[in-house]
């Protein structure tokens, strides 16, 4: 079967596997805060000294609605909200500090959104300095943030650099003016160029561009032109994401009609063109949607088989504890997950009263922990050993299913090990799905749970 036929066959709804079990299988029960913090402390005690911890901070405010976006956000031009929200973040952090009972070693810190650069530079510094005040920094710590090219100023870049940031990710999406008009995100190439060069001049060692294929009004010509412009700047990393059309979840996407969005064949053509351009420019496929140049730490981590994946996407070091701060943030404590309430006022009220307000969570069984590790091995290290503890949870049909993938040159497999081929990198999500027992035995279909793999 040729590559195009394989892409058509495996272009089905599949999770992105930023967690296992994936969020739709957590249920809606709110976990008890006391139970959650016990797991946090256990994970912290096991891993803080050896690997440090990760911290994700969700900054939900945006001045304008990007209609393609499915993130949790609040649209406002009132910057008076900044101080109160930062106060709440620091109060929530103190709850975790009290739980740890010793100083955490921060290995990774990421500001996401929303639009982190909605916040004034001095307020971002106040936030970061507050997080660092009673913490230690790992010798190989990495701080990163998501920047909107239209409102990321040189002052933002310098202020964040001064408190330890060395990586920035810009949401570019597409340079075509018509596509930008429809998704309500007009930004010129000159603007993106200016903030990219400014980051490099200040000293950032890694600049990422987020690009999306399958957007409304997008055509082959616009993707080709976008990559031509990208080639002038050569960001260190590129995330080439599939547009997830989920209007049942995101009201902003309801303004599009089906006629605006490329059909399956058209979207595959956009995907193929993007992959061709990335290869021509010298980017290597690191894993699901992520590409990097050989000098970048993400590529180096892939080669050293020390990539990790969590709710922040791919990262270069394996921390067992990810603390998510802010409304809607998700934390991963190895043996459990918890998500904060999404409503800003309810989040702030709880934090200012020294409480967590959890919206949902999940405590992993022994089986879940083993399967989680297996899926991470596939998606991060391109290989999986069939250990005795994993074999106990493999479905009866797994050998036949894996043999199909082997016959299609997507993997190589024997009784001891699975290895993902270069061709198989396109199908990481599909390979991981075979080990997803929650999805395999789900009573309802997954068509409205997840976006298609391509």
ROGU-928321 format. One record per residue (C-alpha): y, x, z. Coordinates in steps of 0.25 Angstrom, whole numbers, padded with zeros to 4 digits, always signed. Layout:
! residues N
YXZ/...
END
This chain:
! residues 454
+0000+0000+0000/+0014+0006-0004/+0025+0008+0006/+0033-0005+0001/+0020-0014+0002/+0018-0008+0016/+0033-0011+0020/+0031-0025+0015/+0018-0027+0023/+0024-0022+0036/+0038-0028+0035/+0035-0038+0046/+0041-0041+0060/+0038-0030+0069/+0045-0025+0082/+0054-0013+0082/+0046-0008+0095/+0058-0004+0103/+0048-0009+0114/+0034-0013+0117/+0032-0025+0119/+0044-0029+0110/+0054-0038+0116/+0049-0051+0111/+0036-0049+0119/+0043-0047+0132/+0045-0062+0135/+0057-0068+0142/+0054-0066+0156/+0065-0058+0164/+0059-0047+0172/+0062-0045+0186/+0072-0034+0188/+0065-0028+0200/+0052-0027+0191/+0060-0021+0180/+0067-0010+0188/+0053-0006+0194/+0048-0003+0180/+0061+0005+0177/+0060+0013+0190/+0045+0016+0187/+0049+0021+0172/+0061+0029+0177/+0053+0036+0188/+0042+0039+0177/+0051+0044+0167/+0065+0048+0171/+0063+0063+0174/+0054+0065+0162/+0061+0058+0151/+0074+0051+0157/+0078+0037+0153/+0085+0030+0142/+0097+0021+0143/+0101+0010+0133/+0115+0003+0135/+0117-0010+0128/+0132-0012+0125/+0132-0025+0118/+0147-0027+0114/+0151-0028+0099/+0165-0031+0093/+0158-0038+0081/+0145-0044+0077/+0136-0037+0068/+0128-0048+0062/+0115-0041+0060/+0114-0036+0074/+0103-0041+0084/+0108-0034+0096/+0113-0040+0109/+0128-0039+0107/+0141-0046+0112/+0153-0047+0102/+0166-0045+0108/+0179-0038+0106/+0182-0038+0121/+0181-0024+0126/+0183-0028+0140/+0168-0031+0141/+0165-0016+0141/+0168-0012+0156/+0160-0023+0162/+0148-0021+0153/+0148-0006+0156/+0149-0009+0171/+0137-0018+0170/+0129-0007+0162/+0132+0003+0173/+0128-0007+0184/+0115-0009+0177/+0113+0006+0176/+0115+0007+0191/+0103-0003+0193/+0094+0006+0185/+0099+0019+0192/+0096+0012+0206/+0082+0009+0201/+0080+0023+0196/+0084+0029+0210/+0086+0043+0203/+0095+0047+0191/+0090+0043+0178/+0089+0054+0167/+0095+0048+0154/+0088+0052+0142/+0094+0042+0132/+0106+0033+0132/+0110+0023+0121/+0121+0014+0120/+0118+0002+0111/+0123-0012+0108/+0131-0020+0104/+0141-0009+0101/+0142+0002+0111/+0155+0007+0105/+0161-0006+0108/+0163+0000+0121/+0175+0009+0123/+0172+0024+0124/+0176+0026+0138/+0168+0014+0142/+0155+0020+0135/+0158+0033+0143/+0159+0025+0156/+0146+0019+0153/+0139+0032+0150/+0145+0039+0161/+0140+0028+0171/+0126+0029+0165/+0126+0044+0167/+0132+0044+0181/+0119+0043+0189/+0110+0048+0178/+0105+0061+0172/+0105+0065+0158/+0092+0070+0151/+0094+0084+0145/+0091+0077+0131/+0098+0064+0133/+0103+0056+0121/+0114+0046+0122/+0117+0037+0110/+0125+0025+0106/+0126+0015+0095/+0140+0015+0088/+0147+0005+0079/+0154+0013+0068/+0166+0004+0069/+0169+0006+0083/+0163+0019+0087/+0175+0028+0089/+0176+0043+0090/+0180+0040+0105/+0167+0033+0107/+0159+0044+0101/+0166+0055+0109/+0165+0047+0122/+0150+0045+0121/+0148+0059+0116/+0155+0064+0129/+0145+0056+0138/+0133+0061+0130/+0130+0053+0118/+0125+0061+0105/+0120+0050+0097/+0126+0038+0090/+0121+0027+0081/+0130+0020+0072/+0126+0006+0067/+0129+0007+0052/+0119-0003+0046/+0124-0003+0032/+0137+0002+0025/+0138-0009+0014/+0151-0018+0017/+0144-0031+0013/+0132-0028+0023/+0142-0024+0034/+0150-0037+0031/+0138-0046+0033/+0133-0039+0046/+0148-0039+0051/+0148-0024+0053/+0158-0017+0043/+0159-0002+0045/+0163+0008+0034/+0155+0021+0031/+0168+0028+0035/+0167+0022+0049/+0153+0026+0050/+0156+0040+0045/+0167+0042+0054/+0159+0039+0067/+0147+0047+0062/+0156+0059+0060/+0163+0057+0073/+0150+0057+0081/+0145+0070+0074/+0159+0077+0076/+0158+0073+0091/+0144+0078+0093/+0134+0067+0091/+0121+0073+0086/+0115+0060+0081/+0121+0049+0073/+0112+0037+0069/+0116+0026+0059/+0109+0012+0060/+0107+0006+0046/+0100-0007+0044/+0093-0013+0031/+0091-0027+0028/+0105-0032+0032/+0111-0044+0025/+0117-0041+0012/+0111-0027+0012/+0106-0021-0001/+0100-0008-0006/+0113-0004-0011/+0120-0005+0002/+0108+0002+0009/+0109+0013-0001/+0124+0015+0001/+0123+0015+0016/+0113+0026+0015/+0122+0034+0006/+0133+0033+0016/+0124+0036+0027/+0120+0049+0020/+0134+0054+0021/+0133+0054+0036/+0118+0057+0038/+0117+0051+0052/+0106+0058+0061/+0098+0045+0062/+0097+0032+0055/+0091+0019+0060/+0088+0010+0048/+0085-0003+0054/+0080-0016+0047/+0089-0027+0049/+0082-0037+0058/+0086-0051+0054/+0084-0060+0066/+0094-0071+0066/+0086-0079+0076/+0090-0068+0086/+0104-0064+0081/+0114-0075+0077/+0123-0065+0069/+0111-0064+0059/+0112-0078+0056/+0124-0077+0047/+0115-0070+0037/+0107-0078+0027/+0093-0073+0022/+0100-0070+0008/+0109-0060+0015/+0097-0052+0020/+0088-0043+0011/+0074-0049+0009/+0062-0041+0013/+0060-0034+0000/+0075-0031+0000/+0075-0026+0015/+0063-0017+0012/+0071-0011+0000/+0083-0008+0009/+0073-0002+0019/+0066+0007+0009/+0080+0012+0003/+0085+0015+0017/+0072+0023+0020/+0073+0031+0006/+0088+0034+0010/+0084+0039+0023/+0073+0048+0018/+0083+0054+0007/+0093+0057+0018/+0083+0064+0026/+0080+0054+0038/+0067+0054+0044/+0060+0041+0049/+0059+0042+0064/+0054+0028+0067/+0057+0013+0065/+0070+0013+0058/+0075+0027+0063/+0078+0039+0054/+0084+0052+0057/+0087+0066+0052/+0078+0077+0056/+0088+0084+0065/+0090+0071+0073/+0083+0070+0087/+0076+0057+0083/+0069+0064+0072/+0066+0076+0081/+0060+0066+0091/+0052+0060+0081/+0046+0073+0077/+0043+0077+0091/+0037+0063+0094/+0046+0060+0105/+0053+0048+0099/+0054+0036+0108/+0058+0021+0105/+0064+0011+0114/+0075+0000+0114/+0085+0011+0109/+0076+0013+0097/+0070+0027+0094/+0075+0038+0104/+0071+0053+0106/+0065+0053+0119/+0055+0045+0127/+0061+0039+0139/+0052+0028+0146/+0064+0021+0153/+0075+0015+0144/+0086+0008+0153/+0094-0003+0145/+0107-0006+0150/+0116-0018+0146/+0114-0032+0141/+0102-0034+0133/+0097-0020+0135/+0082-0017+0136/+0076-0007+0145/+0062+0000+0143/+0056+0005+0156/+0042+0009+0149/+0034-0002+0157/+0045-0013+0155/+0057-0018+0147/+0069-0026+0152/+0080-0032+0144/+0094-0035+0151/+0100-0049+0149/+0108-0050+0136/+0120-0058+0141/+0131-0048+0144/+0137-0056+0156/+0124-0058+0163/+0121-0043+0161/+0134-0039+0167/+0133-0048+0178/+0119-0043+0182/+0123-0029+0181/+0136-0030+0189/+0127-0036+0200/+0117-0025+0200/+0107-0033+0193/+0099-0032+0180/+0098-0045+0172/+0085-0043+0163/+0083-0053+0152/+0069-0049+0149/+0058-0038+0151/+0044-0034+0149/+0034-0026+0158/+0024-0019+0150/+0009-0020+0153/+0000-0007+0152/-0003-0012+0138/+0011-0013+0134/+0014+0001+0139/+0003+0007+0131/+0007-0001+0118/+0021+0003+0120/+0018+0017+0120/+0009+0016+0107/+0021+0009+0100/+0030+0020+0104/+0020+0030+0099/+0020+0023+0085/+0035+0021+0084/+0040+0034+0090/+0029+0045+0087/+0022+0039+0075/+0008+0040+0081/-0001+0033+0091/-0013+0038+0099/-0023+0028+0102/-0025+0031+0117/-0035+0024+0125/-0025+0015+0133/-0019+0011+0119/-0032+0007+0113/-0035-0003+0124/-0023-0011+0119/-0026-0010+0104/-0029-0023+0096/-0043-0023+0090/-0037-0023+0076/-0029-0011+0077/-0038-0001+0070/-0038-0010+0058/-0023-0012+0058/-0020+0003+0060/-0030+0006+0048/-0022-0003+0039/-0009+0005+0042/-0017+0018+0040/-0022+0013+0027/-0007+0011+0023/-0003+0025+0027/+0006+0019+0038/-0002+0027+0049/-0014+0036+0051/-0023+0032+0062/-0037+0036+0068/-0043+0032+0081/-0034+0041+0089/-0020+0040+0083/-0011+0033+0074/+0000+0041+0066/+0011+0034+0058/+0013+0040+0044/+0027+0042+0038/+0025+0029+0030/+0021+0022+0043/+0035+0025+0049/+0040+0013+0042/+0030+0004+0049/+0031+0009+0063/+0034-0005+0068/+0022-0010+0061/+0012+0000+0067/+0018-0002+0081/+0015-0017+0079/+0000-0015+0078/+0001-0010+0093/+0010-0021+0098/+0000-0030+0105/+0012-0040+0110/+0015-0043+0095/+0001-0043+0090/-0003-0054+0100/+0010-0062+0100/+0008-0077+0100/+0020-0079+0091/+0024-0072+0078/+0034-0060+0077/+0042-0064+0065/+0054-0068+0074/+0052-0057+0084/+0054-0045+0076/+0061-0040+0063/+0053-0035+0051/+0049-0021+0051/+0057-0018+0038/
END
